[in-house]
């Protein structure tokens, strides 16, 4: 196999692993493999509904928080910093959202697995919940700023609840 072909195959395999794909490098490089993959994406409207529900729940609980929503690849879709939320809340909310979508679980369920802390961008504190469609994570909601992660996570769950019936 030529060096260029081996490098291309290795790159495809790395992308498949990083993207959460379950195919082998041979399948990813197979000539009959699809060139386009369809994925579900959280709409901008849904992200706004989540952020609004989060901030309303935070106000009801007298908390000043930031909400971050990331897509399946971890790219930021929305950040809304509530009035009076501290400067650290944006980064913690983003990292909680990233962690939740990366592993498809609430961050509170991951907090005991400290080996995950070595993965760049993760934050193993409660306050992040995944958004799933068809049984697969498509986005993550992260909330930071309450005095405990349990409160952050309850507020994030209120955001998820605002769109849950429309996720399919």
C-alpha positions, -999 to 999 in steps of 0.1 A, spaced: 0 0 0 14 34 -9 22 59 19 -4 83 7 -31 56 7 -21 45 42 -22 80 55 -56 86 40 -69 54 55 -55 63 89 -70 97 87 -104 83 79 -101 58 107 -92 86 132 -122 107 121 -145 77 124 -133 71 160 -134 108 169 -169 112 155 -182 82 174 -187 60 143 -186 23 148 -172 13 115 -137 -1 110 -111 17 90 -115 -8 62 -153 -1 61 -147 37 62 -123 35 32 -144 10 13 -154 21 -22 -191 13 -16 -193 33 17 -217 63 15 -200 96 8 -227 116 27 -240 108 61 -273 124 74 -274 135 110 -300 151 132 -293 186 143 -310 206 170 -327 236 154 -319 272 163 -355 276 174 -352 246 198 -319 260 212 -336 293 219 -365 275 236 -341 256 258 -322 287 267 -354 305 276 -367 277 297 -333 274 315 -333 311 324 -369 311 335 -362 281 358 -330 297 371 -350 329 379 -377 308 397 -349 292 418 -332 326 423 -300 315 405 -278 334 382 -265 310 355 -251 307 320 -265 281 296 -245 267 267 -257 244 240 -233 225 218 -240 203 188 -230 166 183 -195 177 173 -191 199 203 -194 231 184 -211 259 203 -246 266 191 -257 291 218 -245 307 249 -268 328 271 -253 344 302 -279 354 326 -279 387 344 -254 385 373 -239 352 363 -202 350 372 -173 351 347 -165 314 353 -200 302 343 -196 304 306 -166 281 304 -181 256 329 -215 256 310 -197 249 277 -176 221 291 -206 205 308 -226 206 275 -196 191 257 -192 163 282 -229 155 282 -231 152 244 -197 134 241 -208 105 263 -246 107 259 -252 109 296 -258 136 322 -226 148 337 -237 138 371 -236 101 360 -200 106 347 -186 123 378 -172 92 394 -152 82 363 -122 104 368 -103 88 339 -126 109 317 -112 141 332 -80 135 311 -100 142 279 -96 178 269 -128 199 272 -146 177 296 -159 187 330 -171 161 354 -194 182 375 -232 179 375 -250 204 353 -248 189 318 -275 169 300 -275 154 265 -303 160 240 -312 129 221 -331 121 190 -338 86 179 -318 73 208 -286 91 198 -272 123 213 -275 153 190 -266 182 214 -256 190 249 -270 215 274 -247 228 301 -256 251 329 -231 267 353 -234 292 381 -256 277 408 -239 269 441 -241 232 434 -240 211 402 -273 194 413 -291 227 410 -274 234 376 -285 200 364 -321 205 375 -321 238 357 -306 221 325 -333 194 327 -360 222 326 -345 233 294 -345 198 279 -381 193 291 -391 224 270 -383 206 237 -385 169 247 -418 162 229 -405 176 197 -372 157 194 -385 126 176 
